[in-house]
């Protein structure tokens, strides 16, 4: 499976655009790219065609850590629509990654597209 990761950085924000298919083997590289960004950021999912269950969990955790997750098709990631996307996050693989970005999930949720 193929995933393209593109970073767009301006003075105040950064966008990490994911294109293709997001699966478990890509999560470490996406995380590494996120960690390199030292400013408020957005994950742009407009070009994703498929997301694995592990990928969905990863995106949920990113949002919980204050990263804005935007432009996903509802069938790929229902979280973008704010319609009860998940239950407990206790078993997410990305809990151990230590993501800390943005102001907080409450503010990020208000800016999702």
Order of alpha helices (4+ residues) and beta strands (2+ residues): beta-beta-alpha-beta-alpha-beta-alpha
